[in-house]
Amino acid sequence: MSVSTSGEAWVEVDVDALVDNARTIAKIAGTRLLPVVKANAYGVGAALVSKALEQVDPWGYGVATIEEGAELRAAGITRPILVFMPARAQRFDEYDRHQLTPALGDGGSILEWTTRGDRAFHVEIDTGMGRAGVRWDEVEELGEAVDTPALEGCYTHFHSAERSDGSAERQLERFLAAVDRLPRRPAMLHVANSAAALRGKQFAFDLVRPGIFLYGGVAAAGVPAPQPVVSVRARVVSVRRIGAGESVSYDASWVAPRDTVVATLRIGYADGVRREVGVEGKGHVLLRGKRCPIVGVVQMDMTLVETGHLEVQVGDVATFVGEEAKQRITLEEFAGWSGAVPHEFLTGLGARLPRIVV
């Protein structure tokens, strides 16, 4: 059920569902959480999400950039904040200023960080992702740089934890072998994203790093499903009759096969509804309890839907993702209509859509 708002397009965030999802993953993993709130908490709202998750007593929060960490500090978050993007020495002052924990992956940057004091850092070990961190078979090159109490944690990132193909287990073996070759074992090890954490305690260690599951996205087949967290809605701003053979939208991308009615919704690709969702009749919205097809390419600010014989009026609310009249369009369903995954859809939700807590 949508909330009452005078706006024309918005995102609803079910905070209770968000917290329940966090508790579910913590119970299954049996360890503390390091919730990943990068990219504005997957588009949901980093400050909103972090404050809501305080009640589950997470160890800290994970972000991608210094700027994201600074935003959380400005919002009053005091727990540790781990910045996953590889840290550059030229920006170490900013880590200090905002009390952020860097991810380091080479001996030179570790030495430079530790010469500044005994502030904690984490080392990323690349076990197969191939994007950042020290390779699992080259950890000896870090040498004595990591023989320090400031080495708080080591972590890796699974490339296919949602698959049951043995790759996560192989990466875990590499990770543990690399940790064993370090001159000092850090206080914390963490490897599990949502999919791995939901598979039980074998990947849990000291922390797990849930992401998409928190926000209502299905993490993998064969693991518990999350509670829906995000709904996306927009109002009808125009209703018009279209004759058979007449076209709508750019490039005349849809031609009416019959006399019909088309409603214009105030939301477009600038808000995160991708242009492709209206092509070939793939996408739908819920309007007055019925599924109505999106017609024509989605425009920057507007989306068109065929309403047919429905008695639709300006001001009516259409649901793109969420529940209405006991029907639901899931996050996976809507994202899939444009060839996206839930992560892409959520992080693409535009800044001009207010996030409303329900």
FILUM-747013 format. One record per residue (C-alpha): z, x, y. Coordinates in steps of 0.05 Angstrom, whole numbers, plus 5000, padded with zeros to 4 digits. Example, Ala and Ser with C-alpha at 12.3 -4.5 7.8 and 13.67 -1.06 7.14 Angstrom:
FILUM-747013
515652464910
514352734979
This chain:
FILUM-747013
500050005000
498150285068
502950355126
502150005192
498750445243
494550325305
490250925291
483150895264
483651415209
489651765178
492752115119
498951815086
503852285052
508752005000
514452495009
518552194951
512652314904
511953024930
519253174916
518952844848
512953284829
516853894850
522753684807
518253554748
515254244749
522054574760
524854204700
519054394654
518955124676
526555184677
526655644737
526455634813
520355464854
516155864903
512055274929
505155484955
504255185024
498255585047
492455255083
497154765117
500254595049
493354435020
491854015081
498053575073
502153915129
505954565119
512054415161
512553705134
512053935062
516754535069
522154115102
521553585048
522054094992
528454385019
532253874977
529754204913
532754874934
526555314927
527256064928
522356094986
515255905005
508456234994
503056275048
496456635055
496956915125
501957185176
500156605222
502056095169
508656445159
510056465234
508655715237
513955585184
519056015221
517555625285
518854985246
525755235228
524555485156
529556045141
528156175067
523956785045
516556715060
511757125018
504957265048
499857324991
494157615031
494158375023
498158665080
495059165129
499459695159
496759535228
500358865225
507059085195
510458955262
508658225256
511758185187
518158455216
517858005277
517457375235
521657625177
515857555127
515357895060
508758255048
504558314985
502659044976
497959354925
496960094939
501560694944
499660865016
501560185045
507960165003
510060845030
508560635101
512459985092
518560325062
518960855116
520360295165
526860095129
529059735067
525659065078
523458725014
516258724989
512458464928
507058834890
500958454865
498258684798
491058514784
490358314712
483458004715
482557614779
479058214810
480558074883
486858444906
492758844882
493459464840
489659434774
494159324714
491759974682
492660384745
499860234764
501860954752
497961124815
503460784856
507961354835
514861414866
512860944923
515460364881
521860714860
525860344913
530659754915
526059444967
521259274910
523658564903
518158264860
511658354821
506557814808
499657674782
494857084788
491656744728
484256604736
483856044685
490855774670
488055074664
484155284602
486755374532
482355974518
487656514512
485956844578
492756694610
496157004550
491757634555
493157694629
500557614616
500358184565
497058634616
502058444669
508158594626
505159254603
503959454675
511159264695
513859684638
510260284667
513460224735
519160704750
523460114770
523359394745
523558914804
528758364809
523457804804
517157694764
512557104777
505756934747
505256184740
501255704783
501654954771
497654954706
501555534675
508355284697
507054604666
505654934598
513055104592
517755694597
513056224568
510056354637
516156184679
520156844687
524056844753
519656404796
513755944789
508655814844
506455074842
500654864886
495954294872
500753924826
505753844884
500453484924
498452994870
492653374838
491953414763
493254144744
490154164675
488653744614
494353644566
499953744617
503953204654
500352844709
503252854779
505152254821
499952114875
502052394941
496152324989
492351715012
486551735061
484751105101
480250905158
478950265197
472549875204
469849965274
463249575267
460149055221
452648915221
447448555181
441948985151
435448675126
432048855061
427849475072
431749715133
435050395132
441650685154
444451365173
440852025186
434252155153
434051415136
437951635075
439350935049
434650345049
437549655036
434649354972
436548654997
439448305058
446548555063
452248745108
454349455125
461149655156
462150285196
468650665184
471551155235
471851765191
466552295175
465252995151
469053285210
475152945178
473753195108
469352655077
463553075054
456352875070
454252854997
459252314977
454551765000
448352034966
445551674905
450951144909
456351594881
462151464928
466150834940
471950594982
476850024971
476149475022
479448795018
481148934945
473949094925
470149744912
464749814964
459350354957
458550885011
451250855034
447251395069
449552095085
456452135116
456152295190
460652745231
465052175255
462951565215
461851325144
457750705125
459450245067
455749645040
460449045040
455548515017
458747825016
465848055033
468847745095
470048415130
472348465203
473149015253
480149305244
480349225169
482849845131
478750205079
481850665027
478151305008
483751594965
489751184945
491750494922
489949814950
490849134918
492849444851
486549864849
486350614859
481351154876
484351804852
484052474886
479952764829
475152174830
473652204904
473052964906
468452954845
463452484878
461553044925
461853594874
468553854900
475253974867
481753664895
483754324927
477354314969
478053594990
485253645011
484454295050
478354005083
482053415113
481053495188
486453635239
484753005278
487352575221
494752475233
499252585173
503851985166
510051995122
510951395077
